[in-house]
């Protein structure tokens, strides 16, 4: 995160992996998903110890699947998907080294349909 509390730029990257082995079928599958987010965040102080946070931006994600069966590995790379995200949060500073944070961030998978 860089910028001022009123408006900041945020960047996040995550990688998740999941694998499953099916010994009766001599098959192994592995999924890897990479996600990158770039957006803006604004923090507004409500009281001296409480602030409200709003965020919005775009997320890019790509899934890679590796299927190994009979010693042969097949790799499928899905195209990169771009989706908007938005969120809000509340932060309370409870002491010099202690704070409470509650955030909710949603990725809109079927934008502009919000169902």
C-alpha positions, 0 to 999 in steps of 0.5 A: 500500500502506498499513498495517503490515508484519504486515497492509497494504491493497493497491490496484492498477489496470492497463489493457491494450490490443491492436489488430489491423488486417486490411487485406484485410478492411478491418477493425480490432479493438481490445481494452481490459481494465481491472483493479482489485485490492483486498486484504490483504497480510502480510509476515513477517520470517524473518531480518534480511534475508529476509521472506515475503509473503502476499496475498489479495483480489478482482480486478474486470475488464472488457473493451471490444472495438471492431470497425471494418469499412467505416467503422462501429465497433461497441463491445461492453462485457462485464460486470464480472467479480469473481474472488478472487486469492492469492499469496506472495513472498519478499524479500531485502535484499542491500544498502542500495539493492539487494533481490531479490523473487520473487512469484507471484500467481494469479487464480482464474478458476473459483472455487471449482473450483481446476482 
